[in-house]
Amino acid sequence: MDTEDLLVKIESHRSKMVKLGLSSSFLDERVVKLSYELDKLLNKYQAVVCRPGKR
């Protein structure tokens, strides 16, 4: 997966998480799950961007 795909997925997850959190609660299990998935995507993006030899 390239950086552009990751950025699109990151923004999608972030938007869903905020909308759901505002309409229910940020402690809602679904929001927590989206947050966990967002963290994984952000970590994956960071790994791709900071990979040795990418500079």
C-alpha positions in Angstrom: 0.0 0.0 0.0 1.5 3.4 -0.9 1.4 6.6 1.1 -1.5 8.1 -0.8 -3.7 5.1 -0.1 -2.8 5.2 3.5 -3.5 8.9 3.8 -7.0 8.4 2.3 -7.7 5.5 4.7 -6.4 7.5 7.6 -8.6 10.5 6.9 -11.6 8.2 6.3 -11.1 6.5 9.7 -10.5 9.8 11.4 -13.7 11.3 10.0 -15.8 8.3 10.9 -14.4 8.2 14.4 -15.1 11.8 15.1 -18.6 11.7 13.6 -19.5 8.6 15.6 -17.9 10.0 18.8 -19.8 13.2 18.5 -23.1 11.5 17.8 -22.8 8.9 20.6 -19.8 8.9 22.9 -16.0 8.7 22.5 -16.2 5.8 24.9 -18.5 3.9 22.6 -17.0 0.5 21.7 -17.3 1.3 18.0 -15.3 4.5 18.4 -12.6 2.8 20.4 -12.4 0.1 17.6 -12.0 2.9 14.9 -9.4 4.6 17.1 -7.4 1.3 17.3 -7.6 0.8 13.5 -6.6 4.4 13.0 -3.5 3.9 15.2 -2.5 0.9 13.2 -2.9 2.9 9.9 -0.8 5.8 11.4 1.9 3.4 12.5 2.0 1.8 9.0 2.2 5.2 7.4 5.0 6.2 9.8 6.9 3.0 8.9 6.6 3.7 5.2 7.6 7.3 5.4 10.6 6.7 7.8 11.9 3.6 6.0 15.7 3.7 5.6 16.7 4.6 2.1 13.5 6.6 1.3 15.4 10.0 1.5 
